Amino acid sequence: MNDLSKAAVSLVTVDESGEGQRIDNFLARHLKGVPKSHIYRILRSGEVRVNSKRVDATCRLVIGDMVRIPPVRTAAPAPKPDAPATSKFEGHVIFEDEALLVIDKPAGVAVHGGSGISRGVIEQFRLERPQAKFLELVHRLDRETSGVLLLAKKRSALVALHEAIRNNAIEKRYLMLVCGVWKDKKRKVKLPLKKYTLESGERRVSVDDDGQPSETIFHLRENFGEFTLLEAELITGRTHQLRVQLQHLGFPIAGDDKYGDYAFNKELAKRGLKRMFLHSAETVIRHPVSGESLKLTAPLPKELANFLKNLSKTVPHAEAI
């Protein structure tokens, strides 16, 4: 670590951003640049106190707890870039209150930084809202997938929504255009999916008997000759679930650069489809604070709607279901 500076003892009162958090994770958030091994050492030594008492790494904090953080040498934080004059995503907000922030994520935008991406949705919002005490992703969407994305503004909301996800209590519906003529009006698909990594380090998923179970209910929405518009109801939420299931069934998603047909995608780009046709159209949740049912919708993006419109012109017998 370079440019080290020695901090003084600090007393931090736990607010909502730290509610329910383990003390080791709380310290990692407050001691940027300090190795986890060192955090565990100061916990074992008793230098960290919660309400003047020694605690171990599994201690969970509640609002109002007083945490004593000893002097620790940390890397001097890099200066934060100035927030942009205009917001990048504020115009995409679908719903917001004291607990939730829901946006219609554009395609081509990562939800978080990494892998050569300096700033994703979550980093951008934190930059634009420096006053926000807490802001975390509830779930993820692939970079090329557009649509409903949930962020939590309270730790209690994040915990409640994660529990709802584990209990399959959140309803998610996607729209996708697949290559091929799908005939079943309704079809339940169950396949085991396993993650693996290419030599390049890129993460992929395949159907494998040793994989985790995945389940989707597909509904036929409309036929467009050599294409079919489907609606998918997610029962599980595995990585790349829809993309891999459909590719395995012989109906790759149009424009999918990982699991689709490269030559066909190139032809589609000439016809106006320059992205993957996968959109998170609707999410239904119980509000994590009020408990009321909340239906969150994102309309089909203009570029996808226009592509369907052009398909309808070339396939006049397209049949809506």
N, C-alpha and C positions, 0 to 999 in steps of 0.2 A: 504494500500500500504506500502510495506517495503522498506528500503534503499532509502528513499526519498532524493532528492537533489534539491536545488533551482536554477532555471535557470535564466539568465539575459534576459533583453529585447532583442528580436532579430528582425531584419528586413530581410524578405525573398522576393526575387524577383521571381514572378511567371514565370516558364518556361513551356515547352510543357506538362510536366507531370501534371500540374495543370490547363491547359487551359480548360475553360468551366465548371470547378468544382465549386460546391457551397462552400462558405466560411466555413460553419460548417464542411463539409466533409474534406476540406483542412486542417483545424485545427486538426481534429481527426487524420489525417495522420501524422501531425508534432508533436502532443502532445500525444505520445503513453502512454497509461495507465491512461489518464485523463478522468473521466466520462463525457458523453455527457451533463449531466445536468450542469456541471461546465463550459463547453465550451459555452453553451447558456448563462450562467450568465455573463461571461466576454464579450460576444457579446452585451448583453443588457446594460451592464455598460459603454460601449464605450471604453473599454481598448484595444480592437482590432480595428485597423484602416486599411483601404485600400486607398492608395494614400493620407494619412493624414485625411481621412474622416471616420466618423462613418458609419457602415453598419449593416444590419440585416442578419439573417441566410440564407436568400434566395439569397443574392448577389452572382452572378456568376463572376468568375475571368477570366481575359484575360492575354495573355502573356505580361510581362512587368510591371504588377501591383506590387506595393510595399506593402507588408503586414506587419504591426506591430503586433508582438505577445508578449504579456506582460509576466513577470515572472510568471511561473506556476510550482507548485510542482508536479513532475512526478516520477513515479517509475523508478529507474535506469534500463536501458535495460539489458536484459540477454546477456552474450557474445555470439556472433554468432559462430556456428560451422565452422570449416575450410571447405572450398570447397573441394570436392573430387579430387584426382589427375586425375581421368579420368571422362569424362562426361557420364551421364546416358542416355541422350536422344539426344545428338548432332547427332548421327548416324541415328536418325529417322526423321531428318529434311527433309521435302518435298520441302519447298519454304521459302525463307527469303529475305526481303529487309528492307528499313528503316522504314516501317510502319507495316509489318506483319511478323509473325513467324508461320509457319504451320508444324505440325509434324504428323507422323503416330504413334498414341499412341498404345503401346502394351496392350493386355488384362491383367487384374489383377492389373493395376496401376490406382489409383485414380487421378482425375484431380486436386484436392486440398486436403489439410490436414483436419483432424477432424475425430470424431467418432473412436478414437483409432489409426488413421493414422497420423504419425508425419509430413510426407512430401509427397505432391502430385506433379504433373507435374509442376504447377505454382511455388510452393515453391522451387523445385529443380532447375528450370531455374533461379530464382532470386538469389539463392545461387551460382550458377555457373557463373552468369553474374552480379557481384556486381556493374559494371559500368553502367548498364542499368538504365536510368532515369524512364522508365515506362514500365511495362509489366503486362498485364491483360488477363484473359480468355475472349474470345468472347462468348463462349457457353460451354456446358458441354457434356461429354459422360459418361455413366455408367462405373463403375470400370471394369466390365467384357466385355465391348464393346471395340473393337479395331478400329483403322482407323483414318480418317482425323479429326484433332483438330486444331482450329484457336486460335491464341493469337495475341493481338494487342501490338505494340511497341510505339504507339502514342495514346494519348487520342482522338484526332480527328478521328483516324481510328476506335477506339472502338465505338465512338458515331455513326459514319457512318454505321458501320456494324450492330449495334443494331437496327438502324432505318431500315436497309434492312431486318433484321429478322422480325421486326414488320409488315413490308409491304409485307411479303412473297416474297421478291426479291432475296432470296438465295435458290438455288436448292441443295437439299441433297438426295443422293441415298444410300441405305443400301442393303447389301446382308445378307440373313438369311436362315438357313435350318430349316424347320418346320416338326413336326411329323404329318403325315397324307398325303392323296393324294389330292392335290389341283388341281382343273380342269379348273378354269377360266383363260384364257390367260391374261386378264386384269380385275381388279376389284377395284372399288372405295369403300372405307369403311369410314363411318361417325359414330362415337360413342361418347357419352358424358362421360368424364373421371373425376373422383373425387378422390382427395387425402385423405388418412386417416392414422392414426398412430396406430400401434400395442401397446399392453401393454409394450412390451420390448423397445418401443421408435422407432422401425424401421418404416420407411416411406413406405407406399404401395399405390397403385392406383387400383381403380375398375371402372367398367362401372356402371354409376348411372345417372338417369334422371336429377339430380341436378348438375351434373358435367359440366365441360367446354367442348365445342365442339372440337373434334379431327377429322382429315381427312388425309387419306393416300391412295395412288394409288399403288396397288400391281400388279406386273407383274410376270408371270410364266416363270422361266428360265429353269428348268430341273426337271424331275421326277426321283426318285431313289426308286422305289418300295414303301415302307412304309414312305418314306421321300419326301419332295419337296423343291427345291431350289427356293427362291423367291427374287425378287428385289423390294424394297419399295421406292417410291418417296414421301417424306414428304411434306404435304401441311401445316400442323401445326406442332408444336414441343413441345407437352406436355410431362411431366415426364413419362417415361416408356411407351410411346405411342404405339410403335410397339409390345412390349412384352404383354401388356394388351389387345390390339385389337386382336392379334392372339390367345391368350389364350381364350378369350371370344368366338371367332369363332370356337374353337375346334382344333386349329392348333398351339399348344404351340411351342416356339422356342426350338430346341434341346439343352440340357444342361443348360436351364434357371433354376437357383436354387430358384428363387422367385415365378415364375408363371408357371413353368413347372411341369412335372410329376416326382416326386422324384424317384420312383422305376425304371422308364424308363431311367432317367438320370444316375442312378447307372449302368444300363446295358450298356449304351452308353460309360461310362467311361472305362468299361472293353474292349470295342471295339476300344478305342483310342481317344474318344472325351472327354477331361478333362476340357472343358470350354464351355461357352455359344457360340453358333454359330450365332453371330451377329457382323457385320463388317460395319463400315462407309466407303464405297468404293469410293465415289465421291462427291465433293462439288464444285459448280460453283457459283462464285461471281463476282460482279463488284469491281475492285480494289478501295479501299476507297480513294486513292489519284489520280491515273491516270484515273480511270473510265473504264479501259480496262477489258474485260472479262477474267477471270482467272479460269481455270479448274484444280482442285486439286484432285489427285487420289492416292489411297493407295491400292497396290495389296493384294489379299487375303492372309492372313498369312499362313505360311508353314503348320502348324498343321491342319488348316481347309482344305487347298487344298489336303493334304494327306488323310484326312478322306473322302473327296469326291472321291478321286481316288480309295480308298479301296471299297467304296460303288459301284462304277462303275464296279468293278471286280465281286461283288456278285450279281449285277443287270445288266447284259449285255444288257438288252433291255431299259436301261435308255434313255429317249427321250429328246433331247435338243430342246428348243423352239426358 
